[in-house]
Amino acid sequence: MDVVVWITAASLAAWLWLLLCQGFFWRTDLRLPARTDPERWPDVCVVVPARDEAEVLPRSLPSLLAQDYPGRAEIFLIDDGSSDGTGELARALSDRCGGLALTVDSPGEPPAGWTGKLWAVRHGMALARARGPEFLLLTDADIAHEPESLRELVAAARTGGFDLVSQMARLRVASGWERLVVPAFVYFFSQLYPFRRIADQRSRTAAAAGGCVLIGAEAAERARIPDAIRQAVIDDVSLARAVKRSGGRIWLGLAEHVDSVRPYPRLTDLWRMVSRSAYAQLRHNPAVLLGTVLGLALVYLVPPAGVLCGLVAGNGAVGLSAGLAWAVMTATYIPMLRYYRQTLWLAPLLPFTAFLYLLMTVDSAVQHYRGRGAAWKGRTYARPDATA
């Protein structure tokens, strides 16, 4: 029982450290920074990589076409080998909705060494650079922007002197599984990459949210984006790291006017989303995987297990330390549930959700060692350590 006491005490200590020393990751008040309209609105090109997105495009593309932007802006949608008529649908939506100019093009099959959507992004950025824009907005095909989104991003970048401004789009939470898993996804992300540290030039922490990234054209050239990250599976984090390493100032926060319209109604859909890149996040390192599993168990699973153990064994020290750890965990999760407008009764269930993420991470490693590699929209890539 002494061992159990020490384990629950360690879990409580971990939660107190996370609460006070991990960049206040649990706070959800970090939105676009203070901004004023520039005297001259710079030219912006919007790059949208799209592969088999006919299902979501009618709910996302019209929002980009309808951007209320005072300067010159146009959209480049890159149809990356779609089989569902994505390109044709995009042209039809543009003809029907009007608004910003839209160019639809295709990059052809990616050469070896390019992963995910980055080959399509490269093609779109090349087309955009021919227009000489000051900023590029990289946004996914499932992201809907309210009319003022682009002007607020540009104003924030100009006012704050940022080379990269990114917003974590508000993901859909409609089904029961989405309510259970999605807010926790953003919560875990902010725990790994505390937003306040990202904007701190003294910190090495860097991340972006790939669904909404406004980047200066000069900063992208300086950081060699996207060529420098062409093998990245988690391209948004890699992009932010490259910009920050090259001396750029970056910012990431939660969105108010940017939403993902992609549904994940079933657990299998969410499982696939997480396991696709979870092991890549750990850099395909078995030792890091083991440490992550043990860490998740200590931080998220020990508190409820300790409460149960304390009740059964009648050990007040175990029950108290485990209960306090669970209480701190629950309290730090409440702001994220409020941001997603979800019932607070989901907060005590975070250990169960964390256990699901633990299983997804292990499954990601299993898939990696089975040689399936990373995948994006049905396109699978070889493992990073695979030989030709």
C-alpha positions as a Markdown table, in Angstrom:
| # | Residue | x | y | z |
|---|---|---|---|---|
| 1 | Met | 0.0 | 0.0 | 0.0 |
| 2 | Asp | 3.0 | 2.3 | 0.6 |
| 3 | Val | 3.8 | 2.0 | -3.1 |
| 4 | Val | 0.2 | 3.0 | -4.0 |
| 5 | Val | 0.5 | 6.1 | -1.7 |
| 6 | Trp | 3.6 | 7.2 | -3.5 |
| 7 | Ile | 2.1 | 6.6 | -7.0 |
| 8 | Thr | -1.0 | 8.7 | -6.2 |
| 9 | Ala | 1.1 | 11.4 | -4.6 |
| 10 | Ala | 3.2 | 11.5 | -7.8 |
| 11 | Ser | 0.1 | 11.9 | -9.8 |
| 12 | Leu | -1.1 | 14.7 | -7.6 |
| 13 | Ala | 2.3 | 16.4 | -7.9 |
| 14 | Ala | 2.2 | 16.0 | -11.7 |
| 15 | Trp | -1.2 | 17.7 | -11.8 |
| 16 | Leu | -0.1 | 20.6 | -9.6 |
| 17 | Trp | 2.9 | 21.1 | -11.9 |
| 18 | Leu | 0.7 | 21.1 | -15.0 |
| 19 | Leu | -1.7 | 23.5 | -13.4 |
| 20 | Leu | 0.9 | 26.1 | -12.5 |
| 21 | Cys | 4.0 | 25.5 | -14.6 |
| 22 | Gln | 2.8 | 24.3 | -18.1 |
| 23 | Gly | 2.1 | 27.7 | -19.6 |
| 24 | Phe | -1.4 | 27.8 | -18.2 |
| 25 | Phe | -2.4 | 25.5 | -21.0 |
| 26 | Trp | -5.9 | 25.0 | -19.6 |
| 27 | Arg | -6.9 | 28.6 | -20.1 |
| 28 | Thr | -9.0 | 29.2 | -23.2 |
| 29 | Asp | -9.0 | 33.0 | -23.3 |
| 30 | Leu | -6.1 | 33.3 | -25.8 |
| 31 | Arg | -7.9 | 34.7 | -28.9 |
| 32 | Leu | -6.6 | 36.9 | -31.8 |
| 33 | Pro | -4.4 | 39.6 | -30.2 |
| 34 | Ala | -5.2 | 43.3 | -30.2 |
| 35 | Arg | -5.3 | 44.7 | -33.7 |
| 36 | Thr | -6.0 | 47.8 | -35.7 |
| 37 | Asp | -6.8 | 48.1 | -39.4 |
| 38 | Pro | -3.7 | 48.9 | -41.5 |
| 39 | Glu | -3.6 | 52.0 | -43.7 |
| 40 | Arg | -3.0 | 49.8 | -46.7 |
| 41 | Trp | -4.4 | 46.3 | -46.8 |
| 42 | Pro | -1.8 | 43.9 | -48.3 |
| 43 | Asp | -2.4 | 41.4 | -51.1 |
| 44 | Val | -3.3 | 37.9 | -49.9 |
| 45 | Cys | -3.5 | 34.6 | -51.7 |
| 46 | Val | -5.5 | 31.7 | -50.1 |
| 47 | Val | -4.2 | 28.2 | -50.8 |
| 48 | Val | -6.6 | 25.3 | -50.2 |
| 49 | Pro | -5.3 | 21.7 | -50.7 |
| 50 | Ala | -8.3 | 19.5 | -51.5 |
| 51 | Arg | -8.5 | 15.7 | -52.1 |
| 52 | Asp | -12.0 | 14.1 | -52.3 |
| 53 | Glu | -13.7 | 17.0 | -50.5 |
| 54 | Ala | -17.0 | 17.1 | -52.4 |
| 55 | Glu | -18.9 | 16.3 | -49.2 |
| 56 | Val | -17.7 | 19.3 | -47.2 |
| 57 | Leu | -16.8 | 21.9 | -49.9 |
| 58 | Pro | -20.4 | 23.3 | -50.2 |
| 59 | Arg | -20.2 | 24.3 | -46.6 |
| 60 | Ser | -16.7 | 25.7 | -46.6 |
| 61 | Leu | -15.7 | 27.2 | -50.0 |
| 62 | Pro | -18.6 | 29.7 | -50.1 |
| 63 | Ser | -17.4 | 31.1 | -46.8 |
| 64 | Leu | -13.9 | 31.8 | -48.4 |
| 65 | Leu | -15.5 | 33.3 | -51.6 |
| 66 | Ala | -17.5 | 35.6 | -49.4 |
| 67 | Gln | -14.6 | 37.1 | -47.4 |
| 68 | Asp | -15.1 | 40.8 | -46.6 |
| 69 | Tyr | -11.5 | 41.8 | -47.3 |
| 70 | Pro | -10.7 | 45.4 | -48.2 |
| 71 | Gly | -7.5 | 44.5 | -50.1 |
| 72 | Arg | -6.8 | 42.2 | -53.1 |
| 73 | Ala | -7.3 | 38.5 | -52.4 |
| 74 | Glu | -7.8 | 35.4 | -54.4 |
| 75 | Ile | -8.1 | 31.7 | -53.9 |
| 76 | Phe | -6.1 | 28.8 | -55.3 |
| 77 | Leu | -7.8 | 25.5 | -54.7 |
| 78 | Ile | -5.5 | 22.6 | -55.5 |
| 79 | Asp | -7.4 | 19.5 | -56.5 |
| 80 | Asp | -5.0 | 16.7 | -55.4 |
| 81 | Gly | -6.1 | 13.7 | -57.5 |
| 82 | Ser | -9.7 | 13.7 | -56.3 |
| 83 | Ser | -12.1 | 11.0 | -57.6 |
| 84 | Asp | -15.3 | 12.6 | -56.4 |
| 85 | Gly | -15.4 | 15.7 | -58.7 |
| 86 | Thr | -13.9 | 18.1 | -56.1 |
| 87 | Gly | -12.4 | 20.4 | -58.7 |
| 88 | Glu | -15.6 | 20.6 | -60.8 |
| 89 | Leu | -17.7 | 21.3 | -57.8 |
| 90 | Ala | -15.4 | 24.1 | -56.7 |
| 91 | Arg | -15.7 | 25.8 | -60.1 |
| 92 | Ala | -19.5 | 25.4 | -59.9 |
| 93 | Leu | -19.6 | 26.9 | -56.4 |
| 94 | Ser | -17.5 | 29.9 | -57.6 |
| 95 | Asp | -19.8 | 30.5 | -60.6 |
| 96 | Arg | -22.9 | 30.4 | -58.3 |
| 97 | Cys | -21.6 | 32.3 | -55.3 |
| 98 | Gly | -19.3 | 34.8 | -56.9 |
| 99 | Gly | -17.0 | 36.7 | -54.5 |
| 100 | Leu | -13.2 | 36.3 | -54.5 |
| 101 | Ala | -11.5 | 35.1 | -57.7 |
| 102 | Leu | -11.0 | 31.3 | -57.7 |
| 103 | Thr | -8.4 | 29.3 | -59.6 |
| 104 | Val | -8.6 | 25.5 | -59.5 |
| 105 | Asp | -5.5 | 23.5 | -60.5 |
| 106 | Ser | -3.9 | 20.1 | -60.0 |
| 107 | Pro | -0.3 | 19.3 | -59.0 |
| 108 | Gly | -0.1 | 15.8 | -60.4 |
| 109 | Glu | 1.2 | 12.8 | -58.4 |
| 110 | Pro | 3.7 | 13.8 | -55.7 |
| 111 | Pro | 7.3 | 12.6 | -56.1 |
| 112 | Ala | 8.9 | 10.4 | -53.5 |
| 113 | Gly | 9.6 | 12.1 | -50.2 |
| 114 | Trp | 6.5 | 14.3 | -50.1 |
| 115 | Thr | 3.8 | 13.4 | -47.5 |
| 116 | Gly | 0.2 | 14.3 | -46.9 |
| 117 | Lys | -1.1 | 17.5 | -48.5 |
| 118 | Leu | 2.3 | 19.3 | -48.7 |
| 119 | Trp | 2.8 | 18.6 | -52.4 |
| 120 | Ala | -0.6 | 20.2 | -53.1 |
| 121 | Val | 0.4 | 23.1 | -50.8 |
| 122 | Arg | 3.7 | 23.6 | -52.7 |
| 123 | His | 1.9 | 23.8 | -56.0 |
| 124 | Gly | -0.7 | 26.3 | -54.7 |
| 125 | Met | 2.1 | 28.4 | -53.1 |
| 126 | Ala | 4.0 | 28.5 | -56.4 |
| 127 | Leu | 0.9 | 29.7 | -58.3 |
| 128 | Ala | 0.2 | 32.3 | -55.6 |
| 129 | Arg | 3.7 | 33.7 | -55.5 |
| 130 | Ala | 3.4 | 34.6 | -59.2 |
| 131 | Arg | 0.9 | 37.2 | -57.9 |
| 132 | Gly | 3.4 | 38.7 | -55.4 |
| 133 | Pro | 1.2 | 38.6 | -52.3 |
| 134 | Glu | 2.5 | 39.8 | -48.9 |
| 135 | Phe | 0.6 | 37.1 | -47.1 |
| 136 | Leu | -0.6 | 33.5 | -47.8 |
| 137 | Leu | -3.5 | 31.9 | -46.0 |
| 138 | Leu | -3.2 | 28.2 | -45.9 |
| 139 | Thr | -6.5 | 26.7 | -45.0 |
| 140 | Asp | -8.0 | 23.2 | -45.3 |
| 141 | Ala | -11.0 | 22.3 | -47.5 |
| 142 | Asp | -13.2 | 21.5 | -44.5 |
| 143 | Ile | -12.7 | 24.9 | -42.8 |
| 144 | Ala | -15.5 | 27.5 | -42.9 |
| 145 | His | -14.5 | 31.2 | -42.2 |
| 146 | Glu | -16.9 | 33.9 | -41.2 |
| 147 | Pro | -16.8 | 37.0 | -43.5 |
| 148 | Glu | -14.4 | 39.0 | -41.3 |
| 149 | Ser | -11.9 | 36.1 | -40.7 |
| 150 | Leu | -9.3 | 37.1 | -43.3 |
| 151 | Arg | -9.2 | 40.8 | -42.4 |
| 152 | Glu | -8.9 | 40.0 | -38.7 |
| 153 | Leu | -6.0 | 37.6 | -39.4 |
| 154 | Val | -4.2 | 40.1 | -41.5 |
| 155 | Ala | -4.8 | 43.0 | -39.0 |
| 156 | Ala | -3.5 | 40.8 | -36.2 |
| 157 | Ala | -0.4 | 39.9 | -38.1 |
| 158 | Arg | 0.3 | 43.5 | -39.1 |
| 159 | Thr | -0.4 | 45.0 | -35.7 |
| 160 | Gly | 1.6 | 42.4 | -33.7 |
| 161 | Gly | 4.4 | 42.1 | -36.2 |
| 162 | Phe | 3.8 | 38.3 | -36.6 |
| 163 | Asp | 5.2 | 36.3 | -39.4 |
| 164 | Leu | 2.7 | 33.5 | -38.8 |
| 165 | Val | -0.8 | 33.8 | -37.2 |
| 166 | Ser | -2.7 | 30.6 | -36.8 |
| 167 | Gln | -6.1 | 29.7 | -35.2 |
| 168 | Met | -7.2 | 26.4 | -33.9 |
| 169 | Ala | -10.6 | 26.0 | -35.7 |
| 170 | Arg | -13.5 | 25.0 | -33.6 |
| 171 | Leu | -14.1 | 21.4 | -34.5 |
| 172 | Arg | -17.5 | 19.9 | -34.9 |
| 173 | Val | -19.1 | 18.5 | -31.7 |
| 174 | Ala | -22.5 | 17.0 | -32.7 |
| 175 | Ser | -22.4 | 13.2 | -32.1 |
| 176 | Gly | -21.9 | 11.6 | -28.7 |
| 177 | Trp | -18.4 | 10.5 | -29.6 |
| 178 | Glu | -17.5 | 13.9 | -30.9 |
| 179 | Arg | -18.6 | 15.5 | -27.6 |
| 180 | Leu | -16.5 | 13.0 | -25.6 |
| 181 | Val | -13.3 | 13.0 | -27.7 |
| 182 | Val | -13.0 | 16.4 | -29.7 |
| 183 | Pro | -12.7 | 18.9 | -26.8 |
| 184 | Ala | -10.1 | 16.5 | -25.2 |
| 185 | Phe | -8.2 | 16.5 | -28.5 |
| 186 | Val | -7.7 | 20.3 | -28.3 |
| 187 | Tyr | -7.1 | 20.1 | -24.6 |
| 188 | Phe | -4.3 | 17.6 | -25.1 |
| 189 | Phe | -2.8 | 19.6 | -27.9 |
| 190 | Ser | -2.6 | 22.7 | -25.8 |
| 191 | Gln | -1.1 | 20.7 | -23.0 |
| 192 | Leu | 1.7 | 19.6 | -25.4 |
| 193 | Tyr | 2.0 | 23.0 | -27.0 |
| 194 | Pro | 0.9 | 25.7 | -24.5 |
| 195 | Phe | -0.3 | 28.6 | -26.7 |
| 196 | Arg | 1.3 | 31.3 | -24.5 |
| 197 | Arg | 4.8 | 29.8 | -25.0 |
| 198 | Ile | 4.3 | 29.6 | -28.7 |
| 199 | Ala | 4.2 | 33.4 | -29.0 |
| 200 | Asp | 7.2 | 33.8 | -26.7 |
| 201 | Gln | 10.4 | 34.2 | -28.7 |
| 202 | Arg | 12.4 | 33.0 | -25.8 |
| 203 | Ser | 10.6 | 29.6 | -25.8 |
| 204 | Arg | 11.4 | 26.8 | -28.2 |
| 205 | Thr | 7.7 | 25.7 | -28.2 |
| 206 | Ala | 6.3 | 26.1 | -31.7 |
| 207 | Ala | 3.0 | 24.9 | -33.3 |
| 208 | Ala | 0.3 | 25.9 | -35.6 |
| 209 | Ala | -3.2 | 24.6 | -36.5 |
| 210 | Gly | -3.1 | 23.5 | -40.2 |
| 211 | Gly | -6.6 | 24.4 | -40.9 |
| 212 | Cys | -6.0 | 28.2 | -40.6 |
| 213 | Val | -2.4 | 29.5 | -41.0 |
| 214 | Leu | -1.7 | 33.0 | -42.2 |
| 215 | Ile | 2.0 | 33.3 | -43.1 |
| 216 | Gly | 4.0 | 36.1 | -44.5 |
| 217 | Ala | 5.4 | 35.3 | -48.0 |
| 218 | Glu | 8.9 | 36.5 | -47.1 |
| 219 | Ala | 8.8 | 34.4 | -43.9 |
| 220 | Ala | 7.7 | 31.3 | -45.9 |
| 221 | Glu | 10.6 | 31.9 | -48.3 |
| 222 | Arg | 13.1 | 32.4 | -45.5 |
| 223 | Ala | 12.0 | 29.1 | -43.8 |
| 224 | Arg | 11.8 | 27.3 | -47.1 |
| 225 | Ile | 8.2 | 26.3 | -46.7 |
| 226 | Pro | 7.0 | 23.8 | -47.7 |
| 227 | Asp | 10.2 | 22.1 | -49.1 |
| 228 | Ala | 11.9 | 22.1 | -45.7 |
| 229 | Ile | 9.1 | 20.0 | -44.2 |
| 230 | Arg | 8.1 | 17.9 | -47.2 |
| 231 | Gln | 8.4 | 14.6 | -45.2 |
| 232 | Ala | 6.4 | 15.9 | -42.2 |
| 233 | Val | 3.3 | 14.0 | -41.3 |
| 234 | Ile | 2.2 | 16.6 | -38.7 |
| 235 | Asp | 2.8 | 19.4 | -41.2 |
| 236 | Asp | 1.3 | 22.3 | -39.1 |
| 237 | Val | 3.7 | 21.8 | -36.2 |
| 238 | Ser | 6.7 | 21.3 | -38.5 |
| 239 | Leu | 5.7 | 24.5 | -40.4 |
| 240 | Ala | 5.6 | 26.6 | -37.2 |
| 241 | Arg | 8.9 | 25.1 | -36.0 |
| 242 | Ala | 10.6 | 26.0 | -39.3 |
| 243 | Val | 9.3 | 29.6 | -39.2 |
| 244 | Lys | 10.3 | 30.1 | -35.6 |
| 245 | Arg | 13.8 | 28.6 | -36.1 |
| 246 | Ser | 14.3 | 31.0 | -39.0 |
| 247 | Gly | 13.7 | 33.9 | -36.7 |
| 248 | Gly | 10.0 | 34.5 | -37.4 |
| 249 | Arg | 7.5 | 35.5 | -34.8 |
| 250 | Ile | 4.5 | 33.1 | -34.5 |
| 251 | Trp | 1.2 | 33.1 | -32.7 |
| 252 | Leu | -1.5 | 30.4 | -32.1 |
| 253 | Gly | -4.8 | 30.7 | -30.4 |
| 254 | Leu | -8.4 | 29.5 | -30.3 |
| 255 | Ala | -10.7 | 30.6 | -33.1 |
| 256 | Glu | -14.0 | 32.6 | -32.8 |
| 257 | His | -14.7 | 32.9 | -36.5 |
| 258 | Val | -13.2 | 29.7 | -38.0 |
| 259 | Asp | -14.9 | 26.3 | -37.8 |
| 260 | Ser | -14.3 | 22.8 | -39.1 |
| 261 | Val | -17.3 | 21.3 | -40.8 |
| 262 | Arg | -15.9 | 17.9 | -41.2 |
| 263 | Pro | -18.0 | 15.3 | -39.3 |
| 264 | Tyr | -16.5 | 12.5 | -37.1 |
| 265 | Pro | -19.7 | 10.8 | -36.0 |
| 266 | Arg | -18.3 | 7.4 | -35.1 |
| 267 | Leu | -15.5 | 6.4 | -32.8 |
| 268 | Thr | -13.7 | 4.7 | -35.7 |
| 269 | Asp | -13.6 | 8.1 | -37.6 |
| 270 | Leu | -12.0 | 9.8 | -34.6 |
| 271 | Trp | -9.7 | 6.9 | -34.0 |
| 272 | Arg | -8.5 | 7.1 | -37.5 |
| 273 | Met | -7.9 | 10.9 | -37.2 |
| 274 | Val | -5.7 | 10.5 | -34.1 |
| 275 | Ser | -3.9 | 7.3 | -34.9 |
| 276 | Arg | -2.9 | 8.6 | -38.3 |
| 277 | Ser | -0.2 | 10.8 | -36.8 |
| 278 | Ala | 0.0 | 9.9 | -33.1 |
| 279 | Tyr | 3.2 | 7.9 | -33.4 |
| 280 | Ala | 4.7 | 10.4 | -35.7 |
| 281 | Gln | 4.2 | 13.0 | -32.9 |
| 282 | Leu | 6.5 | 10.7 | -30.8 |
| 283 | Arg | 9.0 | 10.7 | -33.7 |
| 284 | His | 8.6 | 7.0 | -34.1 |
| 285 | Asn | 10.6 | 6.4 | -31.0 |
| 286 | Pro | 9.7 | 3.2 | -29.0 |
| 287 | Ala | 11.3 | 4.7 | -25.8 |
| 288 | Val | 9.2 | 7.9 | -26.1 |
| 289 | Leu | 6.1 | 5.7 | -26.8 |
| 290 | Leu | 6.8 | 3.8 | -23.6 |
| 291 | Gly | 7.3 | 7.0 | -21.6 |
| 292 | Thr | 4.1 | 8.5 | -23.1 |
| 293 | Val | 2.0 | 5.4 | -22.1 |
| 294 | Leu | 3.4 | 5.4 | -18.6 |
| 295 | Gly | 2.9 | 9.2 | -18.4 |
| 296 | Leu | -0.7 | 9.0 | -19.5 |
| 297 | Ala | -1.3 | 6.2 | -17.0 |
| 298 | Leu | 0.2 | 8.2 | -14.2 |
| 299 | Val | -1.5 | 11.5 | -14.9 |
| 300 | Tyr | -4.9 | 10.4 | -16.2 |
| 301 | Leu | -5.6 | 6.8 | -15.0 |
| 302 | Val | -4.0 | 6.7 | -11.5 |
| 303 | Pro | -6.5 | 9.3 | -10.0 |
| 304 | Pro | -9.7 | 7.4 | -10.6 |
| 305 | Ala | -8.0 | 4.1 | -9.9 |
| 306 | Gly | -6.5 | 5.5 | -6.7 |
| 307 | Val | -9.9 | 6.8 | -5.5 |
| 308 | Leu | -11.4 | 3.3 | -6.0 |
| 309 | Cys | -8.4 | 1.7 | -4.3 |
| 310 | Gly | -8.6 | 4.1 | -1.4 |
| 311 | Leu | -12.3 | 3.3 | -0.9 |
| 312 | Val | -11.9 | -0.4 | -1.1 |
| 313 | Ala | -8.8 | -0.6 | 1.1 |
| 314 | Gly | -10.0 | 2.1 | 3.5 |
| 315 | Asn | -6.8 | 4.1 | 3.0 |
| 316 | Gly | -7.5 | 7.8 | 3.4 |
| 317 | Ala | -4.1 | 9.0 | 2.2 |
| 318 | Val | -4.5 | 7.2 | -1.2 |
| 319 | Gly | -8.1 | 8.3 | -1.6 |
| 320 | Leu | -7.3 | 11.9 | -0.7 |
| 321 | Ser | -4.3 | 12.4 | -3.0 |
| 322 | Ala | -6.0 | 10.6 | -5.9 |
| 323 | Gly | -9.2 | 12.5 | -5.4 |
| 324 | Leu | -7.3 | 15.8 | -5.3 |
| 325 | Ala | -5.5 | 14.9 | -8.5 |
| 326 | Trp | -8.8 | 14.0 | -10.2 |
| 327 | Ala | -10.3 | 17.3 | -9.0 |
| 328 | Val | -7.4 | 19.3 | -10.5 |
| 329 | Met | -7.7 | 17.4 | -13.7 |
| 330 | Thr | -11.4 | 18.0 | -13.9 |
| 331 | Ala | -11.1 | 21.7 | -13.1 |
| 332 | Thr | -8.5 | 22.3 | -15.8 |
| 333 | Tyr | -10.8 | 20.6 | -18.4 |
| 334 | Ile | -13.8 | 22.7 | -17.6 |
| 335 | Pro | -12.7 | 25.8 | -19.6 |
| 336 | Met | -12.3 | 23.7 | -22.8 |
| 337 | Leu | -15.8 | 22.2 | -22.3 |
| 338 | Arg | -17.2 | 25.7 | -21.9 |
| 339 | Tyr | -15.4 | 26.9 | -25.1 |
| 340 | Tyr | -17.1 | 24.0 | -26.9 |
| 341 | Arg | -20.4 | 24.7 | -25.2 |
| 342 | Gln | -20.6 | 21.2 | -23.7 |
| 343 | Thr | -22.1 | 19.9 | -20.5 |
| 344 | Leu | -19.6 | 20.1 | -17.6 |
| 345 | Trp | -20.6 | 16.5 | -16.6 |
| 346 | Leu | -18.1 | 15.4 | -19.3 |
| 347 | Ala | -15.2 | 16.8 | -17.2 |
| 348 | Pro | -14.9 | 13.9 | -14.7 |
| 349 | Leu | -14.9 | 11.5 | -17.7 |
| 350 | Leu | -11.5 | 12.8 | -19.0 |
| 351 | Pro | -9.6 | 9.7 | -17.7 |
| 352 | Phe | -11.8 | 7.5 | -19.9 |
| 353 | Thr | -11.1 | 9.7 | -22.9 |
| 354 | Ala | -7.4 | 9.7 | -22.1 |
| 355 | Phe | -7.5 | 5.9 | -22.0 |
| 356 | Leu | -8.9 | 6.0 | -25.5 |
| 357 | Tyr | -6.1 | 8.3 | -26.7 |
| 358 | Leu | -3.6 | 5.9 | -25.1 |
| 359 | Leu | -5.0 | 3.0 | -27.1 |
| 360 | Met | -5.1 | 5.2 | -30.3 |
| 361 | Thr | -1.4 | 6.0 | -29.8 |
| 362 | Val | -0.4 | 2.4 | -29.3 |
| 363 | Asp | -2.4 | 1.5 | -32.4 |
| 364 | Ser | -0.6 | 4.2 | -34.3 |
| 365 | Ala | 2.7 | 2.5 | -33.4 |
| 366 | Val | 1.4 | -0.9 | -34.3 |
| 367 | Gln | 0.3 | 0.4 | -37.7 |
| 368 | His | 3.7 | 1.9 | -38.2 |
| 369 | Tyr | 5.6 | -1.3 | -37.5 |
| 370 | Arg | 3.3 | -3.2 | -39.8 |
| 371 | Gly | 4.7 | -1.0 | -42.6 |
| 372 | Arg | 1.5 | 0.9 | -43.3 |
| 373 | Gly | 3.2 | 4.3 | -42.7 |
| 374 | Ala | 1.3 | 7.5 | -42.7 |
| 375 | Ala | -1.8 | 8.1 | -44.8 |
| 376 | Trp | -3.8 | 11.1 | -46.1 |
| 377 | Lys | -7.1 | 10.8 | -47.9 |
| 378 | Gly | -6.4 | 7.2 | -49.0 |
| 379 | Arg | -2.8 | 7.9 | -50.1 |
| 380 | Thr | -0.3 | 5.9 | -48.0 |
| 381 | Tyr | 3.3 | 6.8 | -47.5 |
| 382 | Ala | 6.3 | 4.5 | -46.6 |
| 383 | Arg | 7.6 | 4.5 | -43.1 |
| 384 | Pro | 10.3 | 7.2 | -42.6 |
| 385 | Asp | 12.8 | 4.5 | -41.8 |
| 386 | Ala | 11.8 | 2.2 | -44.7 |
| 387 | Thr | 14.5 | 1.5 | -47.3 |
| 388 | Ala | 14.0 | 1.9 | -51.0 |
